[in-house]
Amino acid sequence: MISAIVMIKAEVGRIPEVAQEIAEIEGIREVYSVTGDVDLIAIARVNRHEEFADVIADRLNKVGGVLETTTHISFRAYSSSDLEAGFSLGLEH
């Protein structure tokens, strides 16, 4: 799976509705309401890079109330569960 983190600026009065609509898009795994420069952060996961065009450009960006998005495609994921899985397989650093 390929992951992308999508930073979303939304109309302030529609943030909960925008978040819910985005969460219902196939390929979107999670949506967070956050503080800072953006209003929402969505995690998208797809099998092929080309699928981001459908999920983000064709669907997420067209949700009413979305004002602006910035997408960051991940190269590699680091988490304690990934490290634990590696150790259980006998992999070394």
C-alpha positions as CSV (number, residue, x, y, z in Angstrom):
1,M,0.0,0.0,0.0
2,I,1.1,3.5,-0.7
3,S,0.1,6.2,1.8
4,A,-0.4,9.9,1.4
5,I,-1.1,12.6,4.1
6,V,-3.4,15.2,2.8
7,M,-3.5,18.6,4.6
8,I,-6.9,20.2,4.1
9,K,-8.1,23.8,4.6
10,A,-11.9,23.9,4.9
11,E,-14.7,26.3,5.4
12,V,-14.8,26.8,9.1
13,G,-18.5,26.4,9.5
14,R,-18.5,23.1,7.6
15,I,-15.5,21.3,9.1
16,P,-17.4,18.4,10.7
17,E,-19.5,17.8,7.5
18,V,-16.4,18.1,5.2
19,A,-14.5,15.6,7.5
20,Q,-17.4,13.1,7.3
21,E,-17.8,13.4,3.6
22,I,-14.0,12.9,3.1
23,A,-14.0,9.9,5.5
24,E,-16.6,8.2,3.3
25,I,-14.4,8.3,0.2
26,E,-13.0,4.9,-0.8
27,G,-9.2,5.1,-0.2
28,I,-9.4,7.5,2.7
29,R,-8.5,5.6,5.9
30,E,-8.7,8.3,8.5
31,V,-9.6,12.0,8.9
32,Y,-8.4,14.1,11.8
33,S,-9.6,17.5,12.9
34,V,-6.4,19.4,13.9
35,T,-5.1,22.7,15.2
36,G,-2.5,24.7,13.2
37,D,-2.3,25.9,9.6
38,V,-4.9,23.4,8.3
39,D,-8.3,22.2,9.5
40,L,-8.2,18.5,8.7
41,I,-5.6,15.9,7.9
42,A,-6.7,12.8,5.9
43,I,-4.7,9.6,5.4
44,A,-5.1,8.0,2.0
45,R,-3.9,4.5,1.1
46,V,-4.0,3.1,-2.3
47,N,-2.4,0.2,-4.2
48,R,-0.9,2.3,-7.1
49,H,0.2,5.9,-7.3
50,E,-2.2,6.5,-10.2
51,E,-5.1,5.9,-7.8
52,F,-4.3,9.1,-5.9
53,A,-5.7,11.0,-8.8
54,D,-9.1,9.5,-8.3
55,V,-9.1,9.6,-4.5
56,I,-7.6,13.0,-4.0
57,A,-7.9,15.1,-7.2
58,D,-11.2,13.7,-8.5
59,R,-13.1,13.1,-5.2
60,L,-11.6,14.7,-2.1
61,N,-10.8,18.1,-3.7
62,K,-14.4,18.2,-5.0
63,V,-16.1,17.9,-1.6
64,G,-18.1,21.0,-0.9
65,G,-16.3,23.2,1.7
66,V,-12.7,22.1,0.8
67,L,-10.8,25.2,0.1
68,E,-7.2,24.0,-0.4
69,T,-5.2,20.8,-0.1
70,T,-1.6,19.8,0.1
71,T,-0.6,16.2,-0.4
72,H,2.5,14.5,0.9
73,I,3.2,11.0,-0.4
74,S,5.1,8.8,2.0
75,F,8.3,6.9,1.1
76,R,8.5,4.8,4.2
77,A,6.5,4.3,7.4
78,Y,8.2,4.1,10.9
79,S,6.2,2.9,13.9
80,S,6.7,0.8,16.9
81,S,4.5,-1.9,15.5
82,D,6.6,-2.1,12.3
83,L,9.8,-2.4,14.4
84,E,8.1,-5.1,16.6
85,A,7.0,-7.0,13.5
86,G,10.6,-6.9,12.1
87,F,12.0,-8.3,15.4
88,S,9.4,-11.1,15.4
89,L,10.6,-12.1,11.9
90,G,14.2,-12.2,13.1
91,L,15.2,-9.1,11.0
92,E,18.1,-7.0,12.2
93,H,18.8,-3.3,11.8
